[in-house]
Amino acid sequence: SRLRNSRCVGAYNHGGATPQEIRQDAVIATSDLVMRVHRKWQELHAQGRDLVFAFGKLSTDPEVHSLSKVPGETRFSLDIRSGSPEVLACMRAFVLEQAQLIAAERNVRFELDEFTLSKPTVLDSGMVETLRAGCSALGLPICTMASGGGHDAQEFTRAGIPAAMIFVRNANGSHVAEEAMAMPDFELGTQLLEHATL
């Protein structure tokens, strides 16, 4: 579920002359929403629920903002991912509810665009089991996991072509310049692919 282009609108004012208690600070209101979503993630994570999120874009207007000005507007995006449609529905409702509450508490207005929805894709259980058996045969540790990222495998699955994925461990995360995969790990991944293919 994604909010691609949303806004929080407060009021611009002078940072030195406007008492803190009457400010309509869009950054504080947006930060409040961010932290409430984070705390909801903590709650669901503690229950073992599958959920990740990112406020991947968050900014003030460079044409208007300044060091000493109360920020009157933010623009942001929110990406929520889970393999559970129920968790996604829960989070959508939570975000809408909290935005209303924060707006009333902080005298701002949230303009949330429509959530774009993408149904979680379940990969082929037979192929996943083949990969698990291959790990056992090759003496590799097994860690079955959901992928929060969209991959070609989901497109194959949606087209009716069975698919599964092999993940190779990668230090420092994925899709970042610092990612680092050791070649021996890559070799183990290719051995598993060969075993599963044969």
PyRosetta script that sets phi, psi and omega in degrees:
from pyrosetta import init, pose_from_sequence

init()
pose = pose_from_sequence("SRLRNSRCVGAYNHGGATPQEIRQDAVIATSDLVMRVHRKWQELHAQGRDLVFAFGKLSTDPEVHSLSKVPGETRFSLDIRSGSPEVLACMRAFVLEQAQLIAAERNVRFELDEFTLSKPTVLDSGMVETLRAGCSALGLPICTMASGGGHDAQEFTRAGIPAAMIFVRNANGSHVAEEAMAMPDFELGTQLLEHATL")
pose.set_psi(1, 134.3)
pose.set_omega(1, -176.4)
pose.set_phi(2, -136.3)
pose.set_psi(2, 137.1)
pose.set_omega(2, 162.8)
pose.set_phi(3, -101.8)
pose.set_psi(3, 112.4)
pose.set_omega(3, -173.0)
pose.set_phi(4, -86.5)
pose.set_psi(4, -38.7)
pose.set_omega(4, -175.9)
pose.set_phi(5, -142.8)
pose.set_psi(5, 91.8)
pose.set_omega(5, -179.2)
pose.set_phi(6, -120.1)
pose.set_psi(6, 162.4)
pose.set_omega(6, -178.2)
pose.set_phi(7, -135.8)
pose.set_psi(7, 152.8)
pose.set_omega(7, 165.3)
pose.set_phi(8, -119.5)
pose.set_psi(8, 125.6)
pose.set_omega(8, -176.6)
pose.set_phi(9, -116.2)
pose.set_psi(9, 122.6)
pose.set_omega(9, 175.5)
pose.set_phi(10, -119.7)
pose.set_psi(10, -125.3)
pose.set_omega(10, 178.2)
pose.set_phi(11, -147.0)
pose.set_psi(11, 131.8)
pose.set_omega(11, 174.0)
pose.set_phi(12, -73.7)
pose.set_psi(12, 137.7)
pose.set_omega(12, 176.3)
pose.set_phi(13, -153.1)
pose.set_psi(13, 166.0)
pose.set_omega(13, 178.5)
pose.set_phi(14, -71.8)
pose.set_psi(14, 130.2)
pose.set_omega(14, -176.6)
pose.set_phi(15, -68.2)
pose.set_psi(15, -21.7)
pose.set_omega(15, -179.5)
pose.set_phi(16, -94.8)
pose.set_psi(16, -23.3)
pose.set_omega(16, -172.6)
pose.set_phi(17, -104.6)
pose.set_psi(17, -9.5)
pose.set_omega(17, -176.2)
pose.set_phi(18, -101.8)
pose.set_psi(18, 117.4)
pose.set_omega(18, 178.8)
pose.set_phi(19, -56.3)
pose.set_psi(19, 139.7)
pose.set_omega(19, -175.7)
pose.set_phi(20, -55.5)
pose.set_psi(20, -38.9)
pose.set_omega(20, -172.2)
pose.set_phi(21, -72.8)
pose.set_psi(21, -13.6)
pose.set_omega(21, 178.9)
pose.set_phi(22, -111.0)
pose.set_psi(22, 5.4)
pose.set_omega(22, -179.6)
pose.set_phi(23, -70.0)
pose.set_psi(23, 147.2)
pose.set_omega(23, 172.5)
pose.set_phi(24, -111.3)
pose.set_psi(24, 71.2)
pose.set_omega(24, -171.1)
pose.set_phi(25, -84.8)
pose.set_psi(25, 110.6)
pose.set_omega(25, -177.1)
pose.set_phi(26, -69.1)
pose.set_psi(26, -30.9)
pose.set_omega(26, 179.2)
pose.set_phi(27, -68.1)
pose.set_psi(27, -44.8)
pose.set_omega(27, 179.2)
pose.set_phi(28, -63.5)
pose.set_psi(28, -42.7)
pose.set_omega(28, 179.8)
pose.set_phi(29, -63.7)
pose.set_psi(29, -42.8)
pose.set_omega(29, 179.3)
pose.set_phi(30, -67.1)
pose.set_psi(30, -40.0)
pose.set_omega(30, 177.5)
pose.set_phi(31, -62.0)
pose.set_psi(31, -37.0)
pose.set_omega(31, 176.9)
pose.set_phi(32, -61.3)
pose.set_psi(32, -44.5)
pose.set_omega(32, 177.9)
pose.set_phi(33, -62.2)
pose.set_psi(33, -43.8)
pose.set_omega(33, 179.1)
pose.set_phi(34, -57.0)
pose.set_psi(34, -47.4)
pose.set_omega(34, -176.7)
pose.set_phi(35, -71.0)
pose.set_psi(35, -32.3)
pose.set_omega(35, 176.3)
pose.set_phi(36, -67.5)
pose.set_psi(36, -39.1)
pose.set_omega(36, 175.9)
pose.set_phi(37, -64.2)
pose.set_psi(37, -41.6)
pose.set_omega(37, 179.0)
pose.set_phi(38, -61.8)
pose.set_psi(38, -43.8)
pose.set_omega(38, 179.2)
pose.set_phi(39, -65.6)
pose.set_psi(39, -35.0)
pose.set_omega(39, 176.1)
pose.set_phi(40, -65.7)
pose.set_psi(40, -39.6)
pose.set_omega(40, 175.0)
pose.set_phi(41, -59.3)
pose.set_psi(41, -45.3)
pose.set_omega(41, 180.0)
pose.set_phi(42, -57.5)
pose.set_psi(42, -43.6)
pose.set_omega(42, 179.9)
pose.set_phi(43, -61.7)
pose.set_psi(43, -48.9)
pose.set_omega(43, -178.4)
pose.set_phi(44, -69.7)
pose.set_psi(44, -37.2)
pose.set_omega(44, 178.4)
pose.set_phi(45, -62.2)
pose.set_psi(45, -40.7)
pose.set_omega(45, 178.6)
pose.set_phi(46, -63.3)
pose.set_psi(46, -25.4)
pose.set_omega(46, 177.4)
pose.set_phi(47, -86.7)
pose.set_psi(47, 1.0)
pose.set_omega(47, -180.0)
pose.set_phi(48, 81.1)
pose.set_psi(48, 16.9)
pose.set_omega(48, -179.3)
pose.set_phi(49, -82.4)
pose.set_psi(49, 148.1)
pose.set_omega(49, -179.2)
pose.set_phi(50, -85.1)
pose.set_psi(50, 116.4)
pose.set_omega(50, -177.9)
pose.set_phi(51, -164.0)
pose.set_psi(51, 134.3)
pose.set_omega(51, 167.7)
pose.set_phi(52, -137.6)
pose.set_psi(52, 156.8)
pose.set_omega(52, 178.4)
pose.set_phi(53, -151.1)
pose.set_psi(53, 159.8)
pose.set_omega(53, 175.3)
pose.set_phi(54, -151.2)
pose.set_psi(54, 129.3)
pose.set_omega(54, 165.9)
pose.set_phi(55, -89.0)
pose.set_psi(55, 78.0)
pose.set_omega(55, -168.5)
pose.set_phi(56, -68.8)
pose.set_psi(56, -25.9)
pose.set_omega(56, 176.2)
pose.set_phi(57, -126.6)
pose.set_psi(57, 129.8)
pose.set_omega(57, 178.8)
pose.set_phi(58, -153.2)
pose.set_psi(58, 119.5)
pose.set_omega(58, -175.3)
pose.set_phi(59, -153.4)
pose.set_psi(59, 159.9)
pose.set_omega(59, 167.1)
pose.set_phi(60, -104.2)
pose.set_psi(60, 168.3)
pose.set_omega(60, -175.1)
pose.set_phi(61, -80.2)
pose.set_psi(61, 112.3)
pose.set_omega(61, -177.5)
pose.set_phi(62, -65.2)
pose.set_psi(62, -16.0)
pose.set_omega(62, 177.4)
pose.set_phi(63, -78.7)
pose.set_psi(63, -18.7)
pose.set_omega(63, -173.4)
pose.set_phi(64, -122.6)
pose.set_psi(64, -34.1)
pose.set_omega(64, -172.8)
pose.set_phi(65, -67.2)
pose.set_psi(65, 156.7)
pose.set_omega(65, 174.8)
pose.set_phi(66, -157.2)
pose.set_psi(66, 168.3)
pose.set_omega(66, -176.0)
pose.set_phi(67, -56.3)
pose.set_psi(67, -38.1)
pose.set_omega(67, -172.3)
pose.set_phi(68, -111.2)
pose.set_psi(68, 24.7)
pose.set_omega(68, -178.1)
pose.set_phi(69, -114.0)
pose.set_psi(69, 135.4)
pose.set_omega(69, 172.4)
pose.set_phi(70, -65.6)
pose.set_psi(70, 122.8)
pose.set_omega(70, -176.3)
pose.set_phi(71, -71.7)
pose.set_psi(71, 124.0)
pose.set_omega(71, -177.3)
pose.set_phi(72, -96.8)
pose.set_psi(72, 0.0)
pose.set_omega(72, -179.8)
pose.set_phi(73, -159.6)
pose.set_psi(73, 141.8)
pose.set_omega(73, 166.7)
pose.set_phi(74, -127.8)
pose.set_psi(74, 155.9)
pose.set_omega(74, 170.6)
pose.set_phi(75, -124.1)
pose.set_psi(75, 139.6)
pose.set_omega(75, -176.1)
pose.set_phi(76, -154.5)
pose.set_psi(76, 163.1)
pose.set_omega(76, 172.6)
pose.set_phi(77, -123.8)
pose.set_psi(77, 161.2)
pose.set_omega(77, 176.3)
pose.set_phi(78, -143.5)
pose.set_psi(78, 126.0)
pose.set_omega(78, 178.7)
pose.set_phi(79, -116.3)
pose.set_psi(79, 119.1)
pose.set_omega(79, 179.8)
pose.set_phi(80, -118.2)
pose.set_psi(80, 128.7)
pose.set_omega(80, -178.4)
pose.set_phi(81, -131.1)
pose.set_psi(81, 140.3)
pose.set_omega(81, 177.1)
pose.set_phi(82, -162.4)
pose.set_psi(82, 151.1)
pose.set_omega(82, 172.8)
pose.set_phi(83, -79.3)
pose.set_psi(83, -5.2)
pose.set_omega(83, -176.7)
pose.set_phi(84, -107.2)
pose.set_psi(84, 115.5)
pose.set_omega(84, 175.3)
pose.set_phi(85, -58.4)
pose.set_psi(85, -32.1)
pose.set_omega(85, 179.2)
pose.set_phi(86, -66.5)
pose.set_psi(86, -41.5)
pose.set_omega(86, 178.6)
pose.set_phi(87, -65.4)
pose.set_psi(87, -41.1)
pose.set_omega(87, 178.9)
pose.set_phi(88, -62.2)
pose.set_psi(88, -43.9)
pose.set_omega(88, 179.2)
pose.set_phi(89, -63.8)
pose.set_psi(89, -41.5)
pose.set_omega(89, 177.9)
pose.set_phi(90, -59.8)
pose.set_psi(90, -44.3)
pose.set_omega(90, -177.6)
pose.set_phi(91, -70.1)
pose.set_psi(91, -38.0)
pose.set_omega(91, 176.9)
pose.set_phi(92, -60.5)
pose.set_psi(92, -47.1)
pose.set_omega(92, 179.5)
pose.set_phi(93, -63.2)
pose.set_psi(93, -40.1)
pose.set_omega(93, -179.5)
pose.set_phi(94, -62.6)
pose.set_psi(94, -45.9)
pose.set_omega(94, -179.2)
pose.set_phi(95, -61.7)
pose.set_psi(95, -45.4)
pose.set_omega(95, 179.9)
pose.set_phi(96, -62.8)
pose.set_psi(96, -43.2)
pose.set_omega(96, 179.6)
pose.set_phi(97, -64.3)
pose.set_psi(97, -46.8)
pose.set_omega(97, -177.2)
pose.set_phi(98, -67.4)
pose.set_psi(98, -35.6)
pose.set_omega(98, 177.5)
pose.set_phi(99, -61.7)
pose.set_psi(99, -40.2)
pose.set_omega(99, 177.4)
pose.set_phi(100, -64.9)
pose.set_psi(100, -43.7)
pose.set_omega(100, -179.5)
pose.set_phi(101, -63.5)
pose.set_psi(101, -46.2)
pose.set_omega(101, -179.4)
pose.set_phi(102, -64.4)
pose.set_psi(102, -40.9)
pose.set_omega(102, 179.5)
pose.set_phi(103, -57.7)
pose.set_psi(103, -43.4)
pose.set_omega(103, 179.7)
pose.set_phi(104, -69.7)
pose.set_psi(104, -39.7)
pose.set_omega(104, -178.2)
pose.set_phi(105, -69.1)
pose.set_psi(105, -35.9)
pose.set_omega(105, -171.3)
pose.set_phi(106, -111.1)
pose.set_psi(106, 5.7)
pose.set_omega(106, 176.9)
pose.set_phi(107, 56.6)
pose.set_psi(107, 48.3)
pose.set_omega(107, 175.8)
pose.set_phi(108, -126.9)
pose.set_psi(108, 179.4)
pose.set_omega(108, 178.0)
pose.set_phi(109, -131.4)
pose.set_psi(109, 128.0)
pose.set_omega(109, 173.0)
pose.set_phi(110, -95.8)
pose.set_psi(110, 130.3)
pose.set_omega(110, 173.7)
pose.set_phi(111, -112.4)
pose.set_psi(111, 92.0)
pose.set_omega(111, -178.2)
pose.set_phi(112, -93.9)
pose.set_psi(112, 128.5)
pose.set_omega(112, 175.4)
pose.set_phi(113, -74.8)
pose.set_psi(113, 174.4)
pose.set_omega(113, -178.9)
pose.set_phi(114, -68.2)
pose.set_psi(114, 137.3)
pose.set_omega(114, 173.0)
pose.set_phi(115, -63.4)
pose.set_psi(115, 129.4)
pose.set_omega(115, 169.4)
pose.set_phi(116, -89.9)
pose.set_psi(116, 135.0)
pose.set_omega(116, -173.0)
pose.set_phi(117, -111.3)
pose.set_psi(117, 140.0)
pose.set_omega(117, 174.9)
pose.set_phi(118, -134.4)
pose.set_psi(118, 118.9)
pose.set_omega(118, -177.2)
pose.set_phi(119, -69.2)
pose.set_psi(119, 132.5)
pose.set_omega(119, 177.6)
pose.set_phi(120, -59.4)
pose.set_psi(120, 142.4)
pose.set_omega(120, -178.8)
pose.set_phi(121, -102.4)
pose.set_psi(121, 128.5)
pose.set_omega(121, 176.8)
pose.set_phi(122, -100.1)
pose.set_psi(122, 122.6)
pose.set_omega(122, -178.2)
pose.set_phi(123, -77.3)
pose.set_psi(123, 169.7)
pose.set_omega(123, -172.7)
pose.set_phi(124, -66.6)
pose.set_psi(124, 119.3)
pose.set_omega(124, -175.8)
pose.set_phi(125, -65.2)
pose.set_psi(125, -33.5)
pose.set_omega(125, 178.6)
pose.set_phi(126, -66.0)
pose.set_psi(126, -42.0)
pose.set_omega(126, 178.8)
pose.set_phi(127, -68.9)
pose.set_psi(127, -37.4)
pose.set_omega(127, 177.2)
pose.set_phi(128, -62.3)
pose.set_psi(128, -42.2)
pose.set_omega(128, 179.5)
pose.set_phi(129, -66.1)
pose.set_psi(129, -35.9)
pose.set_omega(129, 175.7)
pose.set_phi(130, -61.0)
pose.set_psi(130, -41.8)
pose.set_omega(130, 178.8)
pose.set_phi(131, -67.6)
pose.set_psi(131, -38.8)
pose.set_omega(131, 177.8)
pose.set_phi(132, -63.7)
pose.set_psi(132, -42.7)
pose.set_omega(132, 178.5)
pose.set_phi(133, -64.5)
pose.set_psi(133, -37.4)
pose.set_omega(133, 177.5)
pose.set_phi(134, -63.9)
pose.set_psi(134, -39.1)
pose.set_omega(134, 176.6)
pose.set_phi(135, -61.1)
pose.set_psi(135, -45.0)
pose.set_omega(135, 179.1)
pose.set_phi(136, -61.5)
pose.set_psi(136, -44.5)
pose.set_omega(136, -178.4)
pose.set_phi(137, -65.1)
pose.set_psi(137, -33.6)
pose.set_omega(137, -178.0)
pose.set_phi(138, -92.7)
pose.set_psi(138, -1.3)
pose.set_omega(138, 179.7)
pose.set_phi(139, 72.6)
pose.set_psi(139, 28.5)
pose.set_omega(139, -179.9)
pose.set_phi(140, -95.1)
pose.set_psi(140, 144.0)
pose.set_omega(140, 175.7)
pose.set_phi(141, -65.4)
pose.set_psi(141, 145.8)
pose.set_omega(141, -177.1)
pose.set_phi(142, -109.2)
pose.set_psi(142, 129.9)
pose.set_omega(142, 174.6)
pose.set_phi(143, -141.7)
pose.set_psi(143, 96.9)
pose.set_omega(143, 177.6)
pose.set_phi(144, -79.1)
pose.set_psi(144, 128.8)
pose.set_omega(144, -175.5)
pose.set_phi(145, -145.3)
pose.set_psi(145, 154.8)
pose.set_omega(145, 173.2)
pose.set_phi(146, -83.7)
pose.set_psi(146, 149.9)
pose.set_omega(146, 174.6)
pose.set_phi(147, -106.9)
pose.set_psi(147, 123.5)
pose.set_omega(147, 177.2)
pose.set_phi(148, -75.1)
pose.set_psi(148, -17.9)
pose.set_omega(148, -178.5)
pose.set_phi(149, -85.4)
pose.set_psi(149, 151.0)
pose.set_omega(149, 173.0)
pose.set_phi(150, -81.8)
pose.set_psi(150, 132.5)
pose.set_omega(150, -178.8)
pose.set_phi(151, -129.8)
pose.set_psi(151, 168.3)
pose.set_omega(151, 176.7)
pose.set_phi(152, -57.6)
pose.set_psi(152, -30.0)
pose.set_omega(152, -179.2)
pose.set_phi(153, -57.6)
pose.set_psi(153, -36.4)
pose.set_omega(153, 179.4)
pose.set_phi(154, -68.5)
pose.set_psi(154, -33.6)
pose.set_omega(154, 179.0)
pose.set_phi(155, -70.1)
pose.set_psi(155, -38.2)
pose.set_omega(155, 175.5)
pose.set_phi(156, -62.4)
pose.set_psi(156, -45.7)
pose.set_omega(156, -178.9)
pose.set_phi(157, -60.2)
pose.set_psi(157, -44.4)
pose.set_omega(157, 180.0)
pose.set_phi(158, -65.3)
pose.set_psi(158, -24.4)
pose.set_omega(158, 177.6)
pose.set_phi(159, -88.3)
pose.set_psi(159, 3.8)
pose.set_omega(159, 178.1)
pose.set_phi(160, 87.1)
pose.set_psi(160, 12.6)
pose.set_omega(160, 179.6)
pose.set_phi(161, -102.2)
pose.set_psi(161, 120.1)
pose.set_omega(161, -178.8)
pose.set_phi(162, -57.1)
pose.set_psi(162, 138.9)
pose.set_omega(162, -178.6)
pose.set_phi(163, -149.8)
pose.set_psi(163, 153.7)
pose.set_omega(163, 172.6)
pose.set_phi(164, -149.9)
pose.set_psi(164, 172.4)
pose.set_omega(164, -177.1)
pose.set_phi(165, -132.6)
pose.set_psi(165, 149.6)
pose.set_omega(165, 172.6)
pose.set_phi(166, -111.6)
pose.set_psi(166, 123.8)
pose.set_omega(166, 175.8)
pose.set_phi(167, -101.3)
pose.set_psi(167, 134.1)
pose.set_omega(167, 176.5)
pose.set_phi(168, -108.1)
pose.set_psi(168, 131.2)
pose.set_omega(168, -176.5)
pose.set_phi(169, -59.6)
pose.set_psi(169, 150.0)
pose.set_omega(169, -168.8)
pose.set_phi(170, -151.0)
pose.set_psi(170, 111.4)
pose.set_omega(170, -179.4)
pose.set_phi(171, -65.0)
pose.set_psi(171, 147.0)
pose.set_omega(171, 172.5)
pose.set_phi(172, 74.2)
pose.set_psi(172, 15.0)
pose.set_omega(172, 175.5)
pose.set_phi(173, 91.3)
pose.set_psi(173, -178.5)
pose.set_omega(173, -174.3)
pose.set_phi(174, -122.5)
pose.set_psi(174, 150.4)
pose.set_omega(174, 178.9)
pose.set_phi(175, 62.1)
pose.set_psi(175, 32.4)
pose.set_omega(175, 174.2)
pose.set_phi(176, -131.5)
pose.set_psi(176, 156.0)
pose.set_omega(176, -177.6)
pose.set_phi(177, -60.9)
pose.set_psi(177, -26.6)
pose.set_omega(177, -175.1)
pose.set_phi(178, -85.5)
pose.set_psi(178, -2.0)
pose.set_omega(178, -176.8)
pose.set_phi(179, -60.2)
pose.set_psi(179, 146.8)
pose.set_omega(179, -175.5)
pose.set_phi(180, -147.7)
pose.set_psi(180, 110.7)
pose.set_omega(180, 177.1)
pose.set_phi(181, -105.6)
pose.set_psi(181, 127.5)
pose.set_omega(181, 178.0)
pose.set_phi(182, -77.7)
pose.set_psi(182, 137.9)
pose.set_omega(182, -178.2)
pose.set_phi(183, -59.8)
pose.set_psi(183, -37.3)
pose.set_omega(183, 175.1)
pose.set_phi(184, -59.7)
pose.set_psi(184, -35.0)
pose.set_omega(184, 176.4)
pose.set_phi(185, -68.3)
pose.set_psi(185, -40.5)
pose.set_omega(185, 176.8)
pose.set_phi(186, -60.6)
pose.set_psi(186, -40.9)
pose.set_omega(186, 179.7)
pose.set_phi(187, -62.0)
pose.set_psi(187, -41.0)
pose.set_omega(187, 177.7)
pose.set_phi(188, -63.1)
pose.set_psi(188, -39.1)
pose.set_omega(188, 177.3)
pose.set_phi(189, -62.9)
pose.set_psi(189, -40.7)
pose.set_omega(189, 179.3)
pose.set_phi(190, -71.2)
pose.set_psi(190, -31.8)
pose.set_omega(190, 175.1)
pose.set_phi(191, -64.5)
pose.set_psi(191, -40.7)
pose.set_omega(191, 177.0)
pose.set_phi(192, -65.2)
pose.set_psi(192, -41.0)
pose.set_omega(192, 177.2)
pose.set_phi(193, -60.7)
pose.set_psi(193, -44.5)
pose.set_omega(193, 179.7)
pose.set_phi(194, -63.0)
pose.set_psi(194, -44.5)
pose.set_omega(194, -180.0)
pose.set_phi(195, -60.4)
pose.set_psi(195, -44.6)
pose.set_omega(195, -179.2)
pose.set_phi(196, -67.6)
pose.set_psi(196, -36.8)
pose.set_omega(196, -179.4)
pose.set_phi(197, -67.9)
pose.set_psi(197, -42.0)
pose.set_omega(197, 179.6)
pose.set_phi(198, -69.5)
pose.dump_pdb("model.pdb")
